[in-house]
């Protein structure tokens, strides 16, 4: 009996040597995440270029495995089994980053952090504390809104402005301090400055008396940023000139390490 063309396509190996149906399934999951976690089949077809029957077959499999669930409105949402995978991956990413964060602490004297953009929130996945008696502490696993953080600015500076506006519309922009940016236009102006300078600043915007400097990790397998945070009296403008090149160098070296792990 001849094999159907759809079956042949799904079982075929891709140009990279992988299994095409697996590559397509993971691509659909990533597209769902980029869309906020919930999409319709027609949206997935439009963005991926795949025919609806192929997408429907892949989504049925993902639903059966628990990685996707179908809503009452017939749209598809990311499923709960992904949470365990994501949490484990975040912990591992934090473990890999710790030696680099420790170097940041040694060279800058301030607390070093690593954070990811998870949906509409920032989640801290690793921290190495400063050795100063007065130091900043952020609990690993803590989630915050991105508009008031240095790592949030560093990560969103790489996202198109219309997507940033949509995110801010979903989260709102509550003021953590009287220095917090609370308008979308003001925040987009700040992101343009991040792109111009190559680093982000949280200047008393998340917590009074605290300054944070942050950079994104270039070419990271998942969008990530590292930062240092400390009392505003220590993380001054002159200290910024000294700290930022260290942050950028460590981010580059961490990126290389993560890329090597990803390829391995």
FIDRENNU-943249 format. One line per field, with one value per residue (C-alpha): residue in three letters; residue number from 1; x, y, z. Coordinates in steps of 0.2 Angstrom, whole numbers, plus 2048, in hexadecimal, padded with zeros to 3 digits. Example, Ala and Ser with C-alpha at 12.3 -4.5 7.8 and 13.67 -1.06 7.14 Angstrom:
BEGIN
resn	(ALA; SER)
resi	(1; 2)
u	(83E; 844)
v	(7EA; 7FB)
w	(827; 824)
This chain:
BEGIN
resn	(UNK; UNK; UNK; UNK; UNK; UNK; UNK; UNK; UNK; UNK; UNK; UNK; UNK; UNK; UNK; UNK; UNK; UNK; UNK; UNK; UNK; UNK; UNK; UNK; UNK; UNK; UNK; UNK; UNK; UNK; UNK; UNK; UNK; UNK; UNK; UNK; UNK; UNK; UNK; UNK; UNK; UNK; UNK; UNK; UNK; UNK; UNK; UNK; UNK; UNK; UNK; UNK; UNK; UNK; UNK; UNK; UNK; UNK; UNK; UNK; UNK; UNK; UNK; UNK; UNK; UNK; UNK; UNK; UNK; UNK; UNK; UNK; UNK; UNK; UNK; UNK; UNK; UNK; UNK; UNK; UNK; UNK; UNK; UNK; UNK; UNK; UNK; UNK; UNK; UNK; UNK; UNK; UNK; UNK; UNK; UNK; UNK; UNK; UNK; UNK; UNK; UNK; UNK; UNK; UNK; UNK; UNK; UNK; UNK; UNK; UNK; UNK; UNK; UNK; UNK; UNK; UNK; UNK; UNK; UNK; UNK; UNK; UNK; UNK; UNK; UNK; UNK; UNK; UNK; UNK; UNK; UNK; UNK; UNK; UNK; UNK; UNK; UNK; UNK; UNK; UNK; UNK; UNK; UNK; UNK; UNK; UNK; UNK; UNK; UNK; UNK; UNK; UNK; UNK; UNK; UNK; UNK; UNK; UNK; UNK; UNK; UNK; UNK; UNK; UNK; UNK; UNK; UNK; UNK; UNK; UNK; UNK; UNK; UNK; UNK; UNK; UNK; UNK; UNK; UNK; UNK; UNK; UNK; UNK; UNK; UNK; UNK; UNK; UNK; UNK; UNK; UNK; UNK; UNK; UNK; UNK; UNK; UNK; UNK; UNK; UNK; UNK; UNK; UNK; UNK; UNK; UNK; UNK; UNK; UNK; UNK; UNK; UNK; UNK; UNK; UNK; UNK; UNK; UNK; UNK; UNK; UNK; UNK; UNK; UNK; UNK; UNK; UNK; UNK; UNK; UNK; UNK; UNK; UNK; UNK; UNK; UNK; UNK; UNK; UNK; UNK; UNK; UNK; UNK; UNK; UNK; UNK; UNK; UNK; UNK; UNK; UNK; UNK; UNK; UNK; UNK; UNK; UNK; UNK; UNK; UNK; UNK; UNK; UNK)
resi	(1; 2; 3; 4; 5; 6; 7; 8; 9; 10; 11; 12; 13; 14; 15; 16; 17; 18; 19; 20; 21; 22; 23; 24; 25; 26; 27; 28; 29; 30; 31; 32; 33; 34; 35; 36; 37; 38; 39; 40; 41; 42; 43; 44; 45; 46; 47; 48; 49; 50; 51; 52; 53; 54; 55; 56; 57; 58; 59; 60; 61; 62; 63; 64; 65; 66; 67; 68; 69; 70; 71; 72; 73; 74; 75; 76; 77; 78; 79; 80; 81; 82; 83; 84; 85; 86; 87; 88; 89; 90; 91; 92; 93; 94; 95; 96; 97; 98; 99; 100; 101; 102; 103; 104; 105; 106; 107; 108; 109; 110; 111; 112; 113; 114; 115; 116; 117; 118; 119; 120; 121; 122; 123; 124; 125; 126; 127; 128; 129; 130; 131; 132; 133; 134; 135; 136; 137; 138; 139; 140; 141; 142; 143; 144; 145; 146; 147; 148; 149; 150; 151; 152; 153; 154; 155; 156; 157; 158; 159; 160; 161; 162; 163; 164; 165; 166; 167; 168; 169; 170; 171; 172; 173; 174; 175; 176; 177; 178; 179; 180; 181; 182; 183; 184; 185; 186; 187; 188; 189; 190; 191; 192; 193; 194; 195; 196; 197; 198; 199; 200; 201; 202; 203; 204; 205; 206; 207; 208; 209; 210; 211; 212; 213; 214; 215; 216; 217; 218; 219; 220; 221; 222; 223; 224; 225; 226; 227; 228; 229; 230; 231; 232; 233; 234; 235; 236; 237; 238; 239; 240; 241; 242; 243; 244; 245; 246; 247; 248; 249; 250; 251; 252; 253; 254; 255; 256; 257; 258; 259; 260; 261; 262; 263; 264)
u	(800; 808; 80C; 803; 80C; 808; 80F; 81E; 821; 81F; 82A; 838; 848; 84B; 85A; 863; 861; 853; 842; 837; 827; 831; 838; 827; 81F; 82C; 82B; 818; 81B; 827; 81B; 80D; 819; 81D; 80A; 807; 803; 7F3; 7EF; 7E3; 7E8; 7E5; 7F2; 7FF; 7FC; 7FF; 80E; 816; 811; 80C; 7FB; 7ED; 7EC; 7FE; 7FC; 7EC; 7F5; 804; 7F9; 7EF; 7FF; 805; 7F4; 7F5; 806; 800; 80B; 7FC; 7EA; 7DB; 7D0; 7BD; 7BE; 7C7; 7D8; 7E8; 7F2; 803; 800; 805; 812; 81D; 81F; 829; 835; 836; 83A; 847; 84F; 84F; 858; 865; 868; 86A; 877; 881; 880; 886; 899; 897; 88C; 89A; 8A6; 89B; 89A; 8AD; 8B0; 8A3; 8A0; 88D; 87F; 87E; 86D; 867; 855; 84A; 83B; 82E; 81D; 81A; 825; 837; 83C; 84D; 856; 866; 86F; 880; 87F; 88C; 898; 894; 88A; 87D; 878; 869; 860; 853; 84C; 84F; 83F; 838; 82D; 82B; 824; 831; 82E; 836; 846; 856; 856; 844; 84A; 859; 84E; 840; 84C; 84E; 83B; 832; 829; 817; 81A; 820; 811; 806; 80F; 80E; 7FB; 7F9; 803; 800; 80E; 80B; 818; 823; 82B; 829; 837; 82E; 82A; 817; 813; 816; 81E; 82A; 82F; 832; 83D; 847; 849; 84F; 85C; 861; 864; 86F; 879; 87A; 874; 865; 863; 857; 859; 84F; 840; 83D; 843; 848; 85B; 85F; 867; 869; 873; 86E; 873; 86B; 875; 878; 872; 86C; 861; 854; 852; 85D; 865; 872; 873; 87B; 872; 877; 874; 873; 881; 88D; 885; 889; 88B; 89E; 89C; 891; 89F; 8AA; 89C; 894; 8A3; 8A4; 892; 893; 8A3; 89B; 88B; 895; 89F; 88F; 886; 895; 893; 881; 882; 88F; 884; 875; 87F; 886)
v	(800; 811; 81D; 82D; 83D; 844; 835; 836; 848; 846; 837; 83F; 845; 857; 85F; 860; 84D; 84F; 848; 854; 851; 854; 864; 86A; 866; 870; 87E; 87F; 87F; 88E; 897; 894; 89B; 8AA; 8AD; 8AE; 89B; 89A; 899; 893; 886; 893; 89F; 891; 88D; 89F; 8A1; 890; 88E; 87C; 875; 874; 861; 85F; 86C; 863; 852; 859; 862; 852; 849; 858; 858; 845; 847; 856; 863; 86C; 86D; 872; 880; 880; 88D; 881; 88A; 882; 886; 880; 872; 86F; 861; 86F; 877; 869; 869; 87C; 87C; 86F; 878; 888; 880; 879; 889; 892; 884; 887; 89A; 89A; 89A; 8A9; 8B2; 8AE; 8B7; 8C6; 8C7; 8C5; 8D3; 8DF; 8DC; 8DC; 8CE; 8C6; 8BF; 8B5; 8B7; 8B1; 8B8; 8AB; 8B0; 8C1; 8C0; 8C1; 8B1; 8B1; 8A0; 8A3; 8AF; 8B1; 8BD; 8CB; 8C9; 8DA; 8DB; 8E6; 8DD; 8D9; 8C9; 8C2; 8B1; 8A5; 8A1; 8B2; 8B9; 8CC; 8D7; 8DC; 8EF; 8F3; 8E8; 8EA; 8D8; 8DB; 8EA; 8E0; 8D2; 8DC; 8E8; 8D9; 8D7; 8E1; 8F1; 8EB; 8DB; 8E5; 8EF; 8E0; 8D8; 8E9; 8E9; 8D8; 8DB; 8ED; 8F8; 8FA; 905; 8FC; 90D; 91F; 91C; 90D; 911; 90F; 914; 909; 918; 91C; 909; 908; 918; 90F; 900; 90A; 911; 8FF; 8FB; 90A; 907; 8F4; 8F2; 8F6; 8FF; 8FD; 90D; 90C; 905; 8F5; 8F9; 90A; 90B; 8FD; 8FF; 8F0; 8EF; 8E1; 8DA; 8CD; 8BD; 8BD; 8AE; 8A5; 895; 89E; 8B1; 8B4; 8C3; 8C5; 8D4; 8DB; 8E4; 8EE; 8FD; 90D; 914; 907; 904; 916; 91E; 91C; 90A; 907; 90B; 8FD; 8F0; 8F0; 8EA; 8DB; 8D7; 8D7; 8CC; 8C0; 8BF; 8BB; 8AD; 8A6; 8A6; 89C; 890; 88E; 88C; 87E; 875; 877; 870; 862)
w	(800; 7FB; 809; 80A; 806; 817; 820; 815; 819; 82C; 82D; 822; 828; 827; 81F; 830; 832; 83F; 83E; 836; 840; 850; 849; 844; 854; 85E; 852; 855; 868; 866; 85B; 868; 876; 86B; 869; 87B; 87E; 875; 862; 855; 848; 83A; 843; 844; 832; 82D; 837; 834; 822; 825; 81F; 82B; 82A; 82F; 83E; 844; 844; 84D; 85A; 85D; 862; 86D; 876; 879; 881; 88C; 884; 87C; 882; 878; 87F; 87F; 872; 867; 868; 86E; 87D; 884; 890; 8A2; 89E; 896; 8A8; 8AF; 8A0; 8A1; 8B3; 8B1; 8A3; 8AC; 8BB; 8B0; 8A7; 8B8; 8BD; 8AD; 8B0; 8C2; 8BF; 8B3; 8C0; 8CD; 8C2; 8C1; 8D4; 8D5; 8C8; 8CC; 8DF; 8DC; 8DC; 8CB; 8C4; 8B5; 8AF; 8A0; 898; 89B; 893; 899; 8A8; 8AD; 8B8; 8C1; 8BE; 8C7; 8D3; 8DB; 8EA; 8ED; 8FB; 902; 912; 909; 8FA; 8EF; 8EF; 8E3; 8E6; 8D8; 8D0; 8D3; 8C6; 8C2; 8B4; 8A8; 8A7; 8B8; 8B6; 8AE; 8A8; 8A1; 897; 890; 88A; 883; 87A; 86E; 86B; 85E; 865; 860; 86A; 879; 878; 878; 887; 891; 88D; 894; 8A4; 8A7; 8AE; 8C1; 8CA; 8D6; 8DA; 8D5; 8C8; 8BF; 8AD; 8AC; 899; 88A; 881; 88F; 890; 87D; 87E; 88C; 881; 873; 87F; 884; 871; 86F; 87F; 87F; 890; 89B; 8AC; 8BA; 8C3; 8D3; 8C9; 8D1; 8E2; 8EA; 8ED; 8E1; 8D0; 8C3; 8B3; 8A7; 896; 88B; 888; 875; 86B; 87A; 876; 880; 883; 893; 89B; 8A9; 8B5; 8C5; 8D2; 8E1; 8EC; 8E1; 8EB; 8E4; 8D3; 8CE; 8BD; 8BE; 8C4; 8B4; 8A9; 8B1; 8B4; 8A2; 899; 8A5; 8A3; 890; 891; 89D; 892; 883; 88B; 893; 882; 87B; 889; 887; 874; 876; 883; 876; 868; 873)
